[in-house]
Amino acid sequence: MKVLESLKYSESHEWVRVEGNKAYIGITDYAQDHLGDVVYVDLPEVDTTVEAGDQCIVLESVKAASDVFSPLSGTVAEINEELIDNPSLINESPYESWLIALDITDPTEINSLLSAEDYKNICE
C-alpha cells in the first residue's frame, strides 16, 4: 500500500492535496485496490457546492459501485475530465488521478484530516 507523506487523508480513504485555496481530491491506493478495476466515474458539475462529508462522486468497478465523500467543504472548481474517458487511470496512478478540485470555503477543516502516518495506522 502506497501512502504519500505530502498529502492529507480522510478515514473514508480519500486523499487531499492543498494548493493555496484549492484542494485536489482523489482516492487512495488502498481504496482503489479494494474497489477493483474502475470502469465508470460519475463526477459532479463544476460550481456544485459540497460540505465536508457529503457524497459527491460515484465510482463503479467490476465489483460494485462506491461513493466518494468530500473531505472538505467548498465549490467544485474543476473535474478531471480525463477520467470520464479513461477511468482505469484511478487504478494505474491513484495519486496522480485526482477526481475533483475544490475552492475551499473553510480552511480550518484541513486540520481535521489525517497525516500519512495516521492514515497508515487506520488501514492496518
Backbone hydrogen bonds in HBPLUS format (Angstrom, degrees):
<---DONOR---> <-ACCEPTOR-->    atom                        ^
c    i                          cat <-CA-CA->   ^        H-A-AA   ^      H-
h    n   atom  resd res      DA  || num        DHA   H-A  angle D-A-AA Bond
n    s   type  num  typ     dist DA aas  dist angle  dist       angle   num
A0007-LEU N   A0004-LEU O   3.40 MM   3  5.87 170.1  2.41 114.0 116.9     1
A0008-LYS N   A0016-VAL O   3.03 MM   8  5.09 169.9  2.04 149.1 152.4     2
A0016-VAL N   A0008-LYS O   2.82 MM   8  5.09 148.1  1.92 145.5 145.3     3
A0009-TYR N   A0114-LEU O   2.91 MM 105  4.80 149.0  2.01 134.0 141.3     4
A0114-LEU N   A0009-TYR O   2.69 MM 105  4.80 164.8  1.71 154.0 150.7     5
A0010-SER N   A0014-GLU O   2.94 MM   4  5.32 144.3  2.07 153.1 156.2     6
A0013-HIS N   A0010-SER O   3.10 MM   3  5.42 149.1  2.20 115.9 115.2     7
A0028-THR N   A0013-HIS O   3.05 MM  15  5.64 164.2  2.08 147.9 147.2     8
A0015-TRP N   A0026-GLY O   2.83 MM  11  5.35 157.3  1.88 132.3 139.6     9
A0026-GLY N   A0015-TRP O   3.18 MM  11  5.35 155.7  2.24 136.4 142.3    10
A0017-ARG N   A0024-TYR O   2.88 MM   7  5.09 158.0  1.93 146.2 153.3    11
A0024-TYR N   A0017-ARG O   2.86 MM   7  5.09 169.5  1.87 147.0 147.3    12
A0019-GLU N   A0022-LYS O   2.77 MM   3  5.26 171.5  1.78 163.9 167.0    13
A0022-LYS N   A0019-GLU O   3.07 MM   3  5.26 161.0  2.11 121.8 125.9    14
A0104-ILE N   A0021-ASN O   2.88 MM  83  5.60 162.0  1.91 160.9 165.9    15
A0023-ALA N   A0102-LEU O   2.87 MM  79  5.12 155.0  1.93 143.7 152.1    16
A0102-LEU N   A0023-ALA O   2.78 MM  79  5.12 160.4  1.82 145.8 149.8    17
A0025-ILE N   A0100-ILE O   2.88 MM  75  5.54 164.0  1.91 170.8 173.3    18
A0099-LEU N   A0025-ILE O   2.66 MM  74  5.78 168.1  1.67 153.2 156.9    19
A0100-ILE N   A0025-ILE O   3.39 MM  75  5.54 152.9  2.47 140.1 147.6    20
A0032-GLN N   A0028-THR O   2.96 MM   4  6.31 166.9  1.98 157.4 159.9    21
A0033-ASP N   A0029-ASP O   2.99 MM   4  6.07 154.3  2.05 148.2 155.2    22
A0034-HIS N   A0030-TYR O   3.11 MM   4  6.36 155.8  2.17 147.1 153.0    23
A0035-LEU N   A0031-ALA O   2.88 MM   4  6.02 143.4  2.02 147.9 159.0    24
A0036-GLY N   A0032-GLN O   3.09 MM   4  6.11 151.0  2.18 143.3 148.6    25
A0062-VAL N   A0037-ASP O   3.02 MM  25  5.80 135.6  2.23 144.7 157.1    26
A0039-VAL N   A0060-GLU O   2.73 MM  21  5.79 159.6  1.77 149.4 156.6    27
A0040-TYR N   A0060-GLU O   3.19 MM  20  5.00 145.9  2.31 143.6 140.3    28
A0060-GLU N   A0040-TYR O   2.87 MM  20  5.00 172.3  1.88 147.7 148.6    29
A0042-ASP N   A0058-VAL O   2.84 MM  16  5.07 162.4  1.87 160.9 163.4    30
A0058-VAL N   A0042-ASP O   3.14 MM  16  5.07 159.4  2.18 136.6 143.1    31
A0048-THR N   A0045-GLU O   3.20 MM   3  5.69 146.2  2.32 135.0 134.2    32
A0047-ASP N   A0076-VAL O   2.76 MM  29  5.03 176.8  1.76 147.4 148.5    33
A0076-VAL N   A0048-THR O   2.82 MM  28  5.34 166.4  1.83 155.8 158.5    34
A0050-VAL N   A0074-GLY O   2.81 MM  24  5.52 170.3  1.81 168.3 171.6    35
A0074-GLY N   A0050-VAL O   2.88 MM  24  5.52 161.2  1.92 151.8 154.3    36
A0054-ASP N   A0051-GLU O   2.95 MM   3  5.51 163.5  1.98 142.1 142.7    37
A0053-GLY N   A0070-SER O   2.65 MM  17  5.33 173.9  1.66 169.1 168.4    38
A0070-SER N   A0054-ASP O   2.82 MM  16  5.55 158.0  1.86 158.6 162.5    39
A0056-CYS N   A0068-VAL O   2.92 MM  12  6.13 166.7  1.94 164.9 166.6    40
A0057-ILE N   A0068-VAL O   3.32 MM  11  4.96 154.0  2.39 142.2 141.3    41
A0068-VAL N   A0057-ILE O   2.79 MM  11  4.96 153.4  1.86 150.6 147.8    42
A0059-LEU N   A0066-SER O   2.85 MM   7  5.22 170.8  1.86 157.9 159.9    43
A0066-SER N   A0059-LEU O   2.70 MM   7  5.22 155.5  1.76 156.0 164.7    44
A0061-SER N   A0064-ALA O   2.81 MM   3  5.32 167.0  1.83 148.3 152.8    45
A0105-THR N   A0073-SER O   3.16 MM  32  5.84 166.7  2.18 125.5 128.0    46
A0075-THR N   A0103-ASP O   3.06 MM  28  5.21 150.9  2.14 135.3 141.8    47
A0103-ASP N   A0075-THR O   2.81 MM  28  5.21 161.9  1.85 149.7 153.9    48
A0077-ALA N   A0101-ALA O   2.71 MM  24  5.53 157.9  1.76 151.3 158.6    49
A0078-GLU N   A0101-ALA O   3.28 MM  23  5.02 156.9  2.34 134.3 134.9    50
A0101-ALA N   A0078-GLU O   2.95 MM  23  5.02 158.7  2.00 139.6 138.2    51
A0081-GLU N   A0079-ILE O   3.06 MM   2  5.72 118.0  2.46 110.0  93.4    52
A0080-ASN N   A0099-LEU O   2.99 MM  19  5.31 157.7  2.04 149.4 144.9    53
A0083-LEU N   A0080-ASN O   3.06 MM   3  5.90 153.3  2.14 121.0 126.7    54
A0084-ILE N   A0081-GLU O   3.10 MM   3  5.39 144.1  2.23 105.7 115.5    55
A0086-ASN N   A0082-GLU O   3.10 MM   4  6.14 137.1  2.29 137.0 149.7    56
A0089-LEU N   A0086-ASN O   3.17 MM   3  6.08 171.3  2.18 125.0 127.6    57
A0090-ILE N   A0087-PRO O   3.11 MM   3  5.98 161.1  2.14 123.4 126.9    58
A0091-ASN N   A0088-SER O   3.00 MM   3  5.33 128.2  2.27 105.2 117.5    59
A0092-GLU N   A0088-SER O   3.05 MM   4  6.40 157.5  2.10 149.8 156.8    60
A0093-SER N   A0089-LEU O   2.84 MM   4  5.82 167.7  1.86 152.5 154.6    61
A0096-GLU N   A0093-SER O   3.14 MM   3  5.51 149.9  2.24 111.4 120.2    62
A0097-SER N   A0093-SER O   3.01 MM   4  6.04 137.6  2.19 153.3 166.2    63
A0109-GLU N   A0106-ASP O   3.00 MM   3  5.91 163.5  2.03 129.4 133.5    64
A0110-ILE N   A0107-PRO O   3.18 MM   3  5.77 155.5  2.24 113.4 119.6    65
A0111-ASN N   A0108-THR O   3.10 MM   3  5.70 145.4  2.23 113.4 121.0    66
A0112-SER N   A0109-GLU O   2.96 MM   3  5.45 154.8  2.02 113.3 120.9    67
A0113-LEU N   A0110-ILE O   3.11 MM   3  5.51 163.8  2.14 113.2 118.3    68
A0119-TYR N   A0115-SER O   2.90 MM   4  6.12 159.3  1.95 152.5 158.7    69
A0120-LYS N   A0116-ALA O   2.93 MM   4  6.18 160.0  1.97 151.1 156.1    70
A0121-ASN N   A0117-GLU O   3.11 MM   4  6.38 154.4  2.18 144.9 151.6    71
A0122-ILE N   A0118-ASP O   3.20 MM   4  6.59 146.8  2.31 146.9 154.5    72
A0123-CYS N   A0119-TYR O   3.21 MM   4  6.46 137.1  2.41 145.9 157.4    73
A0123-CYS N   A0120-LYS O   3.15 MM   3  5.22 133.6  2.38  97.7 110.5    74
